[in-house]
Amino acid sequence: MADLQCPQTDTDREPLTEAATNREKTGSTDSWYAHDIPNVPDAMRQLFEQYSCIPPAQVIEHIEQIRSRAFAVYPYPCIGQSRWLNLSLSRHILYPDVLTRLCQPVTGGMTQYQSLGMDGQKSSRYYPLSHPQKFLDLGCCLAQDLRKLAFDGAPSENLYGLDIEKGFIEIGYDVFRDRDSLKSQFVVEDMMLDESEKSDSDRLERSTNNTSTSPITPLVPLSSLEMQISVIAANSIFHLYNYSNQLKLARRAVRLLSPQPGSMILGRHLGSRVPGEYPGMNDNNTRYAHDVASFQRFWDRVAEEVGDGRRFHVEAMMDEKELVLSQKWSEPNMRMLRFGIWRE
């Protein structure tokens, strides 16, 4: 756990931009916004109180203010229904291994360690310690999982976050009040855009010119992370896309992975006991829901399309508990699929 001391002063929240305020007033996604804040999970409350130095009596009010602002940036159900408070990465069975990797000092050579698999069984894995282990939160939203890693002791300078919405990254600094202390870097990127469609300089210009009262520091181009990342977290992102766009996302994610064996992708997303295309969150798109077998075939295809001769070791498990969701895109076979993917 990081050695943190809380300052005596509070950080005032920034006002909503006019565009965000107008979006918030539309009410088009009211069903995704639960006005009552649920009980704050212990791990998140600890993060607010000990990392962000928010007095216990002010935690709920702080969450209410932040959630309203974030929902105005983009009305994801996970924000409106406060599921972002659950810190999904730290609840993943592979989180202890991820934290161990990120906290290892650079010594050179390869290190063997006993890793838990998705089935709870231990196996020997190797990864290099010739360079710092870098982590990327793909679709980081408010970067709450990244802050949890930093709080648990991972060097924040080796932690990166990526999101399509600059506003989420910006608000994240206000959520955790660490603008002057966090050493992590962020990327604003649409992973569905090919390099030929938009240059990194264009993306950076779009990001820095976005309406904001305090610019985030620093932004980095996605190309600077290619073949640099040891661990990618991909929570609640693949299920946003149809099959072809999932392939596109996976290919781009693989380009970011270190070529060293043992580089990994882990996360969770909505799957189904009956894999296939289902209605998406928006009326004009679909989303592909995997079961364990289809997810394995998917990554076999990714390996073939990447074409560098490497394969991926895939472990996945599907929760048996039925997900009861009121959204129009839910279906009775929907289940949560959790996974770990290692480069061989």
C-alpha positions as CSV (number, residue, x, y, z in Angstrom):
1,M,0.0,0.0,0.0
2,A,1.3,3.4,-0.9
3,D,2.5,5.7,1.9
4,L,0.0,8.6,1.6
5,Q,-0.6,11.7,3.7
6,C,-3.8,13.6,3.3
7,P,-3.5,17.4,2.8
8,Q,-5.7,19.7,4.9
9,T,-7.3,21.5,2.0
10,D,-10.1,20.3,-0.3
11,T,-10.3,20.5,-4.1
12,D,-13.3,22.3,-5.4
13,R,-15.1,20.5,-8.2
14,E,-15.1,22.1,-11.6
15,P,-18.3,23.3,-13.3
16,L,-20.0,21.3,-16.1
17,T,-19.4,22.5,-19.6
18,E,-22.4,23.9,-21.3
19,A,-22.5,21.0,-23.7
20,A,-22.4,18.5,-20.9
21,T,-25.1,20.3,-19.0
22,N,-27.4,20.3,-22.0
23,R,-26.8,16.5,-22.5
24,E,-27.6,15.9,-18.9
25,K,-30.9,17.7,-19.3
26,T,-32.1,15.6,-22.2
27,G,-33.3,12.8,-20.0
28,S,-32.9,10.3,-22.9
29,T,-31.2,7.7,-20.6
30,D,-33.1,8.3,-17.4
31,S,-33.6,4.6,-16.9
32,W,-29.8,4.2,-16.6
33,Y,-29.5,6.7,-13.8
34,A,-30.4,5.5,-10.3
35,H,-30.8,8.6,-8.1
36,D,-30.0,6.7,-4.8
37,I,-26.4,6.1,-4.1
38,P,-25.9,2.5,-2.9
39,N,-23.7,1.4,-0.1
40,V,-20.1,2.3,-1.0
41,P,-18.0,-0.9,-1.2
42,D,-15.3,-1.0,1.5
43,A,-12.4,-1.0,-1.0
44,M,-13.7,2.1,-2.7
45,R,-14.5,3.9,0.6
46,Q,-10.9,3.2,1.7
47,L,-9.7,4.7,-1.6
48,F,-11.7,7.8,-1.1
49,E,-10.7,8.3,2.5
50,Q,-7.1,7.2,2.5
51,Y,-5.9,7.9,-1.0
52,S,-8.1,10.9,-1.9
53,C,-8.3,12.2,1.7
54,I,-12.1,12.8,1.6
55,P,-13.6,13.0,5.1
56,P,-15.9,10.0,5.7
57,A,-19.0,12.2,6.2
58,Q,-18.4,13.7,2.7
59,V,-17.9,10.6,0.6
60,I,-21.6,10.2,-0.5
61,E,-21.9,13.9,-1.4
62,H,-18.6,13.7,-3.3
63,I,-19.9,10.6,-5.3
64,E,-23.2,12.4,-6.1
65,Q,-21.4,15.4,-7.5
66,I,-18.9,13.4,-9.5
67,R,-21.5,10.9,-10.9
68,S,-23.7,13.7,-12.2
69,R,-20.7,15.2,-14.1
70,A,-19.5,11.9,-15.5
71,F,-23.0,10.9,-16.6
72,A,-23.2,14.2,-18.5
73,V,-20.0,13.3,-20.4
74,Y,-21.5,10.0,-21.6
75,P,-24.4,8.2,-20.0
76,Y,-23.0,4.7,-19.5
77,P,-25.2,2.5,-17.2
78,C,-22.1,1.7,-15.1
79,I,-21.9,5.4,-14.2
80,G,-25.6,6.1,-13.7
81,Q,-26.0,3.0,-11.6
82,S,-22.8,3.5,-9.7
83,R,-21.3,0.2,-10.7
84,W,-17.9,2.0,-11.2
85,L,-17.6,2.0,-7.4
86,N,-17.1,-1.8,-7.4
87,L,-13.4,-1.6,-8.6
88,S,-13.8,-4.5,-10.9
89,L,-10.1,-5.1,-11.6
90,S,-9.2,-5.6,-7.9
91,R,-12.0,-8.2,-7.7
92,H,-10.6,-10.2,-10.6
93,I,-9.0,-13.5,-9.6
94,L,-5.8,-12.5,-11.4
95,Y,-5.4,-9.1,-9.6
96,P,-2.8,-10.4,-7.0
97,D,-0.6,-11.6,-9.9
98,V,-1.0,-8.3,-11.8
99,L,0.0,-6.3,-8.6
100,T,3.0,-8.5,-8.0
101,R,4.2,-8.0,-11.5
102,L,3.8,-4.3,-11.4
103,C,5.6,-4.0,-8.1
104,Q,8.7,-6.1,-9.1
105,P,12.0,-4.1,-9.4
106,V,13.9,-4.3,-12.6
107,T,16.6,-6.9,-12.2
108,G,17.2,-8.3,-15.7
109,G,16.5,-11.7,-17.0
110,M,13.3,-13.7,-16.6
111,T,11.4,-14.4,-13.4
112,Q,9.3,-17.5,-12.7
113,Y,6.3,-17.2,-10.4
114,Q,3.4,-19.2,-9.4
115,S,0.3,-17.7,-11.0
116,L,-3.3,-18.4,-10.3
117,G,-5.3,-19.4,-13.4
118,M,-8.9,-18.5,-14.0
119,D,-9.8,-21.9,-12.5
120,G,-8.1,-21.1,-9.2
121,Q,-5.2,-23.5,-9.9
122,K,-1.6,-22.5,-9.7
123,S,0.8,-22.8,-12.6
124,S,4.4,-21.6,-13.4
125,R,4.6,-18.6,-15.6
126,Y,7.5,-16.4,-16.7
127,Y,7.9,-12.8,-17.5
128,P,11.0,-10.6,-18.1
129,L,12.3,-8.1,-15.6
130,S,14.7,-6.4,-18.0
131,H,12.4,-3.3,-18.0
132,P,9.5,-1.9,-15.9
133,Q,6.2,-3.7,-16.2
134,K,3.8,-1.3,-17.7
135,F,0.0,-1.4,-17.3
136,L,-2.7,0.0,-19.5
137,D,-6.4,0.3,-18.5
138,L,-8.2,0.1,-21.8
139,G,-11.4,2.1,-21.6
140,C,-10.4,3.5,-18.2
141,C,-13.4,5.8,-17.7
142,L,-12.6,7.7,-14.4
143,A,-9.4,5.6,-14.0
144,Q,-10.6,4.2,-10.7
145,D,-8.9,0.9,-11.2
146,L,-5.7,2.6,-12.0
147,R,-5.8,4.6,-8.7
148,K,-6.5,1.4,-6.8
149,L,-3.3,-0.1,-8.3
150,A,-1.4,3.0,-7.3
151,F,-2.8,2.9,-3.8
152,D,-1.9,-0.8,-3.5
153,G,1.8,0.0,-4.3
154,A,2.2,-0.1,-8.0
155,P,4.5,2.7,-9.3
156,S,2.0,5.2,-10.9
157,E,4.6,6.3,-13.5
158,N,4.2,2.8,-15.1
159,L,0.4,3.0,-15.2
160,Y,-1.5,4.3,-18.3
161,G,-5.1,4.9,-19.0
162,L,-6.9,5.1,-22.3
163,D,-10.4,6.4,-23.0
164,I,-12.3,7.9,-25.9
165,E,-13.8,10.5,-23.7
166,K,-11.3,13.1,-22.4
167,G,-13.9,14.4,-20.0
168,F,-13.8,11.1,-18.0
169,I,-10.0,11.4,-17.6
170,E,-10.3,15.0,-16.6
171,I,-13.1,14.3,-14.0
172,G,-11.0,11.4,-12.7
173,Y,-8.5,13.9,-11.3
174,D,-11.3,15.6,-9.4
175,V,-12.7,12.3,-8.2
176,F,-9.4,11.3,-6.6
177,R,-7.9,14.7,-6.0
178,D,-4.5,13.6,-7.2
179,R,-3.7,16.0,-10.1
180,D,-0.4,17.0,-8.5
181,S,0.6,13.6,-7.2
182,L,-0.4,11.0,-9.8
183,K,2.5,10.3,-12.2
184,S,0.4,8.2,-14.6
185,Q,-0.2,9.2,-18.3
186,F,-3.3,9.1,-20.4
187,V,-4.3,8.6,-24.0
188,V,-7.4,9.9,-25.6
189,E,-8.2,7.6,-28.4
190,D,-10.9,5.9,-30.4
191,M,-9.7,2.4,-30.8
192,M,-12.1,1.9,-33.7
193,L,-10.0,4.3,-35.8
194,D,-7.2,2.9,-37.9
195,E,-3.9,4.8,-38.0
196,S,-4.6,5.7,-41.6
197,E,-7.8,7.4,-40.6
198,K,-6.4,9.9,-38.0
199,S,-2.9,10.7,-37.0
200,D,-1.7,10.9,-33.5
201,S,-1.0,14.7,-33.8
202,D,-4.7,15.1,-34.9
203,R,-5.8,13.2,-31.9
204,L,-3.7,15.2,-29.5
205,E,-5.0,18.4,-31.0
206,R,-8.6,17.2,-30.6
207,S,-7.9,16.3,-27.0
208,T,-6.1,19.4,-25.9
209,N,-8.6,21.7,-27.6
210,N,-11.6,20.0,-25.9
211,T,-13.5,22.4,-23.6
212,S,-11.9,22.2,-20.1
213,T,-11.1,24.5,-17.3
214,S,-7.9,22.7,-16.3
215,P,-6.0,20.6,-19.0
216,I,-4.8,17.2,-18.1
217,T,-1.1,16.6,-17.9
218,P,0.3,14.9,-19.8
219,L,-1.4,13.2,-22.8
220,V,0.6,10.8,-24.8
221,P,0.0,9.4,-28.3
222,L,-1.1,5.8,-28.5
223,S,1.8,4.9,-30.9
224,S,4.3,5.6,-28.1
225,L,2.9,2.6,-26.2
226,E,3.2,0.0,-29.1
227,M,4.9,-3.2,-27.9
228,Q,5.5,-1.5,-24.5
229,I,2.6,-2.8,-22.3
230,S,3.0,-5.9,-20.1
231,V,-0.6,-6.0,-18.7
232,I,-3.8,-4.7,-20.3
233,A,-7.0,-4.5,-18.4
234,A,-10.1,-4.6,-20.7
235,N,-13.2,-4.5,-18.4
236,S,-16.6,-3.9,-19.9
237,I,-15.3,-2.8,-23.3
238,F,-15.5,-5.8,-25.8
239,H,-19.2,-6.2,-25.1
240,L,-19.8,-2.8,-26.6
241,Y,-19.0,-4.0,-30.1
242,N,-20.1,-6.4,-32.8
243,Y,-17.8,-9.3,-33.7
244,S,-15.9,-7.5,-36.5
245,N,-15.3,-4.5,-34.3
246,Q,-14.2,-6.8,-31.5
247,L,-11.6,-8.2,-33.8
248,K,-10.4,-4.7,-34.7
249,L,-10.2,-3.8,-31.0
250,A,-8.3,-7.0,-30.2
251,R,-5.7,-6.5,-33.0
252,R,-5.0,-3.0,-31.9
253,A,-4.7,-4.1,-28.3
254,V,-2.2,-6.8,-29.3
255,R,-0.1,-4.2,-31.0
256,L,0.4,-2.5,-27.6
257,L,1.4,-5.7,-25.8
258,S,5.1,-6.4,-25.2
259,P,6.3,-9.1,-27.6
260,Q,7.7,-11.0,-24.5
261,P,5.9,-14.2,-23.6
262,G,3.7,-13.7,-20.5
263,S,2.4,-10.4,-21.6
264,M,-1.3,-10.5,-20.7
265,I,-4.8,-9.1,-21.2
266,L,-7.4,-9.6,-18.4
267,G,-10.9,-8.4,-17.7
268,R,-14.5,-9.2,-17.8
269,H,-17.5,-8.4,-20.0
270,L,-21.1,-9.5,-20.7
271,G,-21.3,-12.8,-22.4
272,S,-24.1,-15.3,-23.1
273,R,-24.7,-19.0,-22.8
274,V,-25.9,-18.7,-26.4
275,P,-23.1,-16.8,-28.2
276,G,-24.1,-14.5,-31.0
277,E,-25.0,-11.0,-32.1
278,Y,-27.5,-9.2,-29.8
279,P,-29.1,-5.7,-29.8
280,G,-26.5,-3.1,-28.7
281,M,-26.9,-0.3,-26.2
282,N,-27.8,2.0,-29.1
283,D,-30.5,1.3,-31.6
284,N,-28.2,1.4,-34.6
285,N,-25.6,-1.3,-33.5
286,T,-25.3,-4.8,-32.2
287,R,-23.0,-6.4,-29.7
288,Y,-21.5,-9.9,-29.8
289,A,-21.8,-11.9,-26.6
290,H,-19.3,-14.8,-26.2
291,D,-19.4,-18.0,-24.2
292,V,-16.1,-19.7,-23.2
293,A,-15.7,-21.7,-26.4
294,S,-16.5,-18.8,-28.7
295,F,-14.1,-16.6,-26.8
296,Q,-11.3,-19.2,-27.3
297,R,-12.0,-19.4,-31.0
298,F,-12.1,-15.6,-31.2
299,W,-8.5,-15.3,-29.9
300,D,-7.4,-18.1,-32.2
301,R,-8.6,-15.9,-35.0
302,V,-6.9,-12.8,-33.6
303,A,-3.6,-14.8,-33.5
304,E,-4.1,-15.8,-37.2
305,E,-4.9,-12.2,-38.3
306,V,-2.0,-10.7,-36.3
307,G,0.2,-13.1,-38.2
308,D,3.4,-12.9,-36.1
309,G,3.5,-16.6,-35.3
310,R,2.6,-16.1,-31.7
311,R,-0.4,-17.8,-30.0
312,F,-2.4,-16.9,-27.0
313,H,-3.2,-19.0,-24.0
314,V,-6.8,-18.2,-23.1
315,E,-8.6,-19.0,-19.8
316,A,-12.2,-17.9,-19.3
317,M,-15.0,-18.7,-17.0
318,M,-18.7,-17.7,-17.1
319,D,-20.6,-16.9,-14.0
320,E,-23.6,-19.1,-13.5
321,K,-25.6,-16.4,-11.8
322,E,-28.3,-14.9,-14.0
323,L,-27.9,-11.1,-14.6
324,V,-31.2,-9.4,-14.0
325,L,-30.9,-6.1,-15.9
326,S,-33.8,-3.9,-17.0
327,Q,-32.1,-2.6,-20.2
328,K,-33.7,-3.3,-23.5
329,W,-30.5,-5.0,-24.7
330,S,-30.4,-7.6,-21.9
331,E,-31.4,-11.2,-22.6
332,P,-32.1,-14.2,-20.4
333,N,-28.9,-16.1,-21.2
334,M,-26.7,-13.1,-20.4
335,R,-23.9,-13.9,-18.0
336,M,-20.6,-12.3,-16.9
337,L,-17.5,-13.7,-18.7
338,R,-14.2,-13.3,-16.9
339,F,-10.9,-14.0,-18.7
340,G,-7.1,-14.0,-18.8
341,I,-5.1,-14.1,-22.0
342,W,-1.3,-14.7,-22.1
343,R,1.0,-14.3,-25.0
344,E,2.9,-17.5,-25.6
